[in-house]
Amino acid sequence: MSNPNYKCQGDTDNLCGIYASLNSIIKATAGVVTISQTRARTLFGEIIDHLHRRRLLYKIHQHGTTVQQLDEYLTLLENKLSEKIKIYHYFPFSERTRVKTVIKRLTDMSSEKHIAIILPLEGKYYHWSLLDKIIGNRIYLIDSNHLKYINIDKIPDVHQICPEEVCVVVADTETV
């Protein structure tokens, strides 16, 4: 008897941008603000409602999140949490930034507290994931799908990082 082919996020939907956005806020605010499971569901629902009102939910479900939409998700989440903590995001790299430079800077940034980094991955598929840490030749991920890590020496053969779409999320702990 064969094992059932169970599904997880990414197998039947393209909502990785929503998960990456929400997880980036949770990671950046860790230790300062606790986002409960109930609150996380509510915030996820806020993004879904936003897409539904703009008649984009089906499009995102079918085709995934653009960098502009990711920017919208993060702004929405930042505004929803603004009474508790100031959170902001930015895109630190340009299209011309070399991937080696991106990885070097991300290695330095990933060890800082109250920062989360959303990675846009291309290659086999287009996917948003959250950087956990970089150790040696591996970029470890907090991922809503199956990805646990990517080997740096496999870039760009298997996965590519789009430098201009890398997003840094920062929780400003001075405003708490």
C-alpha positions as CSV (number, residue, x, y, z in Angstrom):
1,M,0.0,0.0,0.0
2,S,1.5,3.4,-1.0
3,N,1.5,6.4,1.2
4,P,-1.1,9.1,0.6
5,N,0.2,12.2,-1.2
6,Y,-0.6,14.7,1.5
7,K,-0.6,18.4,0.7
8,C,0.8,21.5,2.4
9,Q,0.9,25.2,1.5
10,G,2.3,25.6,-1.9
11,D,1.1,22.3,-3.3
12,T,-2.3,23.6,-4.1
13,D,-2.1,27.3,-3.7
14,N,0.3,30.2,-4.2
15,L,-0.1,32.0,-0.9
16,C,3.6,31.8,0.2
17,G,3.8,35.7,0.0
18,I,1.1,36.0,2.6
19,Y,2.8,33.4,4.9
20,A,6.2,35.0,4.4
21,S,4.8,38.4,5.3
22,L,3.1,37.2,8.4
23,N,6.0,35.1,9.5
24,S,8.4,38.0,9.0
25,I,6.3,40.2,11.3
26,I,6.3,37.4,13.9
27,K,10.1,36.9,13.6
28,A,10.9,40.6,13.8
29,T,8.8,41.2,16.8
30,A,9.8,38.1,18.7
31,G,10.7,38.9,22.3
32,V,9.0,42.3,22.2
33,V,5.4,41.6,21.1
34,T,3.8,38.2,21.3
35,I,1.6,37.4,18.3
36,S,-0.7,34.6,19.4
37,Q,-2.1,31.9,17.1
38,T,-5.5,33.7,17.3
39,R,-3.9,37.1,16.4
40,A,-1.9,35.5,13.6
41,R,-5.1,34.0,12.1
42,T,-6.8,37.4,12.4
43,L,-3.8,39.1,10.6
44,F,-3.8,36.4,7.9
45,G,-7.5,37.0,7.5
46,E,-6.9,40.8,7.2
47,I,-4.7,40.2,4.2
48,I,-7.2,37.7,2.7
49,D,-10.0,40.3,3.2
50,H,-7.8,43.0,1.6
51,L,-7.3,40.8,-1.5
52,H,-10.9,39.9,-1.6
53,R,-12.1,43.5,-1.5
54,R,-9.7,44.3,-4.3
55,R,-10.8,41.3,-6.3
56,L,-7.3,39.8,-6.3
57,L,-7.7,36.8,-4.1
58,Y,-8.3,34.3,-7.0
59,K,-5.4,35.8,-8.9
60,I,-3.0,35.5,-6.0
61,H,-4.3,31.9,-5.3
62,Q,-3.5,31.0,-8.9
63,H,-0.4,33.0,-9.7
64,G,1.2,34.1,-6.5
65,T,2.3,37.4,-5.0
66,T,4.2,40.2,-6.8
67,V,6.7,42.3,-4.9
68,Q,4.2,45.2,-5.0
69,Q,1.6,43.0,-3.3
70,L,4.1,41.9,-0.7
71,D,4.8,45.5,0.0
72,E,1.0,46.0,0.5
73,Y,0.7,43.0,2.8
74,L,3.5,44.3,5.0
75,T,2.2,47.8,5.1
76,L,-1.2,46.4,6.1
77,L,0.3,44.3,8.9
78,E,2.5,47.2,10.1
79,N,-0.6,49.4,10.4
80,K,-2.6,46.8,12.2
81,L,0.1,46.4,14.8
82,S,1.1,50.1,15.0
83,E,-0.5,50.6,18.4
84,K,1.8,47.9,19.9
85,I,5.0,48.4,18.0
86,K,6.5,50.3,15.1
87,I,7.4,48.0,12.3
88,Y,8.8,49.0,8.9
89,H,10.2,47.3,5.8
90,Y,12.5,48.2,3.0
91,F,14.2,46.7,-0.1
92,P,17.9,47.2,0.4
93,F,19.3,45.9,-2.9
94,S,19.0,46.9,-6.5
95,E,18.7,44.8,-9.6
96,R,22.4,45.3,-10.2
97,T,23.5,44.0,-6.8
98,R,25.5,40.8,-7.2
99,V,24.2,37.8,-5.5
100,K,27.5,37.2,-3.6
101,T,27.1,40.7,-2.2
102,V,23.5,40.0,-1.2
103,I,24.5,36.8,0.6
104,K,27.3,38.5,2.4
105,R,25.0,41.3,3.6
106,L,22.3,38.9,4.5
107,T,24.7,36.8,6.5
108,D,25.5,39.9,8.6
109,M,21.9,41.0,8.9
110,S,20.4,37.6,9.7
111,S,22.1,37.5,13.1
112,E,20.6,40.9,14.2
113,K,17.7,40.9,16.6
114,H,14.3,42.2,15.5
115,I,15.0,41.9,11.8
116,A,13.4,39.4,9.4
117,I,14.4,38.9,5.8
118,I,12.0,37.8,3.1
119,L,13.7,36.0,0.2
120,P,12.3,35.9,-3.3
121,L,13.3,32.6,-4.8
122,E,13.2,31.8,-8.5
123,G,14.2,28.7,-10.5
124,K,12.1,25.6,-10.3
125,Y,9.2,27.9,-9.2
126,Y,8.7,31.5,-7.9
127,H,8.5,31.4,-4.1
128,W,8.6,33.7,-1.1
129,S,10.4,32.4,2.0
130,L,11.8,33.7,5.2
131,L,15.5,33.6,6.0
132,D,16.3,31.9,9.3
133,K,20.1,31.9,9.3
134,I,23.1,31.4,7.0
135,I,25.6,28.8,8.2
136,G,28.5,27.8,6.0
137,N,27.2,27.0,2.5
138,R,23.5,26.9,3.5
139,I,20.7,29.4,3.7
140,Y,18.2,28.0,6.2
141,L,14.6,29.0,5.8
142,I,11.4,29.4,7.8
143,D,9.2,28.2,5.0
144,S,5.5,27.6,4.6
145,N,6.2,24.9,2.0
146,H,8.7,22.0,1.9
147,L,11.9,24.1,1.7
148,K,14.2,23.8,4.7
149,Y,17.4,25.2,3.2
150,I,19.1,26.1,-0.1
151,N,22.8,25.4,-0.8
152,I,24.6,28.6,-1.7
153,D,26.7,26.8,-4.3
154,K,23.5,25.8,-6.1
155,I,22.6,29.4,-6.8
156,P,21.8,30.1,-9.6
157,D,21.6,26.5,-10.9
158,V,18.6,25.4,-8.8
159,H,17.4,28.5,-7.0
160,Q,18.0,32.2,-7.8
161,I,17.6,35.1,-5.5
162,C,16.2,38.2,-7.0
163,P,18.2,41.0,-5.3
164,E,15.8,43.9,-5.9
165,E,12.9,41.9,-4.3
166,V,14.7,40.9,-1.0
167,C,12.8,42.6,1.8
168,V,14.0,43.5,5.2
169,V,11.4,43.8,8.0
170,V,12.4,45.7,11.2
171,A,10.7,46.0,14.5
172,D,11.7,49.3,16.1
173,T,12.1,48.3,19.7
174,E,12.7,51.9,20.8
175,T,9.0,52.7,20.4
176,V,7.6,49.9,22.6
